[in-house]
Amino acid sequence: MTPINQGNNLIQVDILAVVKGQRLLAIDYGERFLGVAVSDIMWHLSTPLFPIDSKSCNAFQALGSLIDQHACGGIVVGYPLNMNGSEGAACQKVLEFCEKLRKFFPNIPIGLFDERLSTVAADNAMIEGDLSRKKRKQKVDSLAASYILQNTLDYLRNKVTATIVGTNS
């Protein structure tokens, strides 16, 4: 999984480094459910939260409540590239969702991060944990968001470390 550079449409996930010391909120976008996860302030751990059913509530209002409750300074949205790295129809839906996010939360940086296989990894972890199919279905979106966020956190921490090491040489 890697960061995505979308030019001027959305900022690259690297810009989220400016909100270090604040939590990040991750979203695994789906037309029905939004999986969500939140980081700790040290950017070491990602914790899945409850999925948001966008058909039964105002998803942006629910996201705003989570952003306020957890004092999030940035948002990471999973970007569903095809396995060969190309962008498909799902990518366009995510970009449209991110534009709506930007309108609702204009002062919060939004980054995209490659989410390939995050749902598969989440589902496999729950199968290994012997969760029933019903429980897996309820939790897979937020666990996938947690995988996306953890990979983002690891990427940002490693990038900062590489920058510090590179500066000293």
C-alpha positions, 0 to 999 in steps of 0.5 A, a space after each residue: 500500500 502506498 500514498 496516492 498523488 492526486 495533484 491539485 484535486 486532493 492533497 497527498 497523504 504526506 501533507 498530513 504530517 503537518 498535523 502530527 500530535 493530532 489524531 487522524 480519522 480514516 475512512 473506508 468508503 462504501 456506498 452503503 457503509 463508511 468504515 471508520 478508524 481513529 489513530 492515537 495522538 502519537 501515530 502508533 496505533 489505529 483503532 476501528 470504530 463503528 461503521 456509519 450507515 450512510 443510508 440511515 443517517 447523515 454521514 457527514 454529520 456523523 463524521 463531524 461528531 467523530 472528528 470533534 469527539 476524537 479531536 482529529 486534525 486530518 482525514 485519510 480516505 482509502 483509495 481503491 486502485 485496481 490490482 494493476 495500479 490503475 484507477 477504476 470506477 470506484 476511484 472516481 466515486 471516492 474522489 467525488 466523496 472526498 470533494 464532499 468531505 472537503 466542502 463539509 470540513 474545509 479546514 481539515 487536510 484530506 489524504 488518499 492512501 492505497 487501500 488494495 487488499 485492506 478488506 481482504 486482510 480485515 476479513 482474513 483476520 476475522 476468519 482467523 479470529 473465528 468470528 461468524 459471517 454475520 459479525 464479520 459483515 458488521 465489522 469488516 468496513 471499520 477494520 479495513 479503515 483501521 488497516 488503511 490508517 495503520 499503513 498510513 501511520 507506518 508510512 508517515 513515521 518511516 518517512 519522517 525517520 528517513 528525512 531525519 536520517 537523511 538530514 544528518 548525513 
